Amino acid sequence: MWKNYYTVSSIEDALDILGKEREHARIIAGGTDLVLELKNELHPEVHTLIDITRVKAANAIWVDADAVYFGPTVTHNQALVSEEFKQYGFPLVRAAYSVGAPQIRNVGTIVGNLVTASPANDTITPLIAMDASVTIRSSKKEYEIKLAEFYRGVRKTILEPDEMVVEVKFPKMNADTYGAFSKYLLRETHAISVANVCVLLTITENIINKATITLGAVAPTIIRSPKAEMLLTGSILSDEVIEKASKAAEEDAKPIDDIRSSKKYRSHLVPVLLTDALRSIKNDVWNKFQDDPVLLWGKETNFFIPIEKTIKHGEDDEIVTTINDDKRRFSEGQESTLINLIREQAQLTGTKLGCGEGECGSCTMHVNGLPVFACLLPAPKAHQSRITTIEGLSKNGELSVMQRAFVDAGAVQCGYCTPGFIMSAVKLIEEKPEPTEMDIKQGLAGNICRCTGYYTIIKAVELAAERTEH
């Protein structure tokens, strides 16, 4: 899928390579969008990937007196536990939680979500509502631009071939500002928005002084709803005002028919979602969020360790990794995904390749303690990483507690999806030793079983939790 893969140690090195390769190169962090696009041959001109996940402090989040800042490799799951985001930019937290499944959120980055530039990408909607800006760099210049001005159409931005986003900032939400995000998707989790809405209200003595409403997936880019904003400004947030504003927002939407929804249904969703968001503010539940969301981070999560020197992966720079506690070296397989490296080069075939698109979870394995979809992760990410596959769970020929529980509960049928379920469930039990049924459902949301319902699978996880010493 690519010829050259660089793991860079600095943004400067990334920009230098990008400046030379230009339209033939892409910056990659999580890669959950880009790798799938490359698989589908949407970028035939691209033959070089520049991986920035090993750049020191690129996943930092920080604040000053007026704003919140974050770097280009901050993931969606990191957003869920960021005190800075929760205190000063809650709509972004809520949107990040709605992205994909835990395996996607573990590696997928907010900046990647922004740069992909789909109007259905969830984090764009709240960040535009919060008046976010992006800092863009090339090897020759650096400048800042409002996120709302960053987009030129569906999957189109102002970025030149030699430029990348290096930082995002947004003004802190004040104590008198309330923000809500609402989304509709075709299943309970792990799906792209059919439509989404973000609303920010500044309220003083019950009067709305300022209203900002952004609408996602109902136009080529994220749009504002000036009619609804005008109706809300100067009003008290009553049920009558909510109803009028929600209907007004429908008039501002410009949806289309596509595979996920009809134009008519999207138009119907806009007032429904805005009503939900406004009522959450009116009822003072807009910032109610699960205190301990399921992340699948487990006990030993290190993310990607920074490197000191930029590497060009190939025959001269092997992938050096640890798989199931064994040190391994690979000079081939660098141009494909991690699942192919594990199955074809390492000859560990317990992990299964299902959809190949990050939807079914069959390829779930642990990278540095994080459950990930190996079908979307480039093989060079294995370099200087610690990988655990399904084979690595059993010790001395004995099944692990989780593997045994799946057998005893009858949770294994055709067995194709089972390794992925087990790899997710292991981290869930590490993170939540006494999981509720909802915890289990959330933790396994990225895994699909096509044989039957999930009752025995849930029972297996409950059984493993009972048997595990804590």
Steps between C-alpha positions, in 0.01 A plus 500: 500500500802726547863488396663717764414523869675741735465503877618849588645629825401864445248719321793664319600165349140437397479838329833448324381170349160646419665794326699264275222247430206747495188343343666156505507496883250508784537558872370204699422476872217259586440416135146374556374707206812523285589129491146411395513767227831357376350151497219633285753666264365849563850652497688332212760779504603427861794265552655646819360510854650716775413367845501766774383285792854470642558877516556601863215703654293493179211367711518781756196693625558832676329824596581865552287781640265508203520182292547124486762355265574148380749330272454297182508152655244542780262206467126490556542284810752744643237770455260304722732521800637850441410725789574801279247387240240404758525833679539739207371317191249238600322473160828370354512226766146397420574491128823302548307239699265448206783417259529135403578232756774491768749346254446792260513762777824350632694600188277737301596864556286811519722682251470204264123530534524868409734454204294217346241776453186291479192702606395191698816504716380568852773715654487769231150610603579595864840646419353738243227591750771574758681728251806275471808590297768281346869575467642388166868456421721422206878507490472861378220661701254476789158657530173473694150483354150452637381143466183626332719641221708182469248314282430537129248218452450130564844361592663820379711739710730794438810291581774518238689176422796605718290611801369330813292593804729517803268645764135574578370754749160617616390769749413373845128463566406741778286417802198661332543302177319170446572259218333183377571252221239265356539236230284244320651179366356180355597283796574569864875541452788466252331673207537821299264789568185520296479851642642681801451830678696715743357796687678757721298746705626786716231566761486784755208526743303252285542708183691352206761762408665297228406185309717294267358198319697276265354221287693198374433258212225720357713706255836465319671651805400569859257793491348747744127554549459880505120481514502287815778709655299819443188351657690390809697820557326729749251230600441283804560132428136389521337200333333736253829664403666160466227383262523813284880494485505132410261551212703798381818289493332259260467784249876564510598138432592392145513119521544246222397140434776244554555145618433584867189711466260684277493877470151500649600301806803718569275807484273333753796424731630857526217636723492174697870519583494871574200456729690228686808721537305808613294303750815354651612858571158605627490200736865554606614155386709618204830414671395174662746239382613157605764561766693188405439432127614172351839560336642145491829637628554228757789504746794542262442768239801689369382632161782550250839573651685801350809427293825695483573463129277492192476157336426407139366148520632253246765237455761720667274589793319191617187498712627398841220407733395277787215258428365294789820571697724381212734745325438492124656671198337546158655631179188426296134595537571867568273618220182343638293484819576356840257210453693389192833532681374284787334234286738482204840597639468394865285198401260559791163422346281504809404859431243508219453740212131575456364813335840667460330835565501535879137397537490140625780487761626154402854633467514656848838465669692697763768750400677649801207381709236661277241292314513612136364394162809349337342522154525882514840531667807523276751223567785744584309606811617170644854640514620533859152402617375217718235287330276233647291270282252231600787247509669706770219468753553133581800402710677163510226342292225615737215721383467839666207573729319684221560229241375232739192706586407525130520120473307434819225750418455360149595837351699337218301402192668525159785661695606750234415806708603346832867611514398863451231481768742343745769761439252781567351325803839447663564874509147570614545279808835662575335841484175407672543191720127489580340617174131568465317357203511846341877517555534168316283615212699822467832318526400252227330757277778472243461123463233330291378139525307385194394161638245597764410744774755610754350343813762227545780743420382738771466202734857395422636842595296499822634155577859608438451800728377270779800269456767769476693589815523871554 
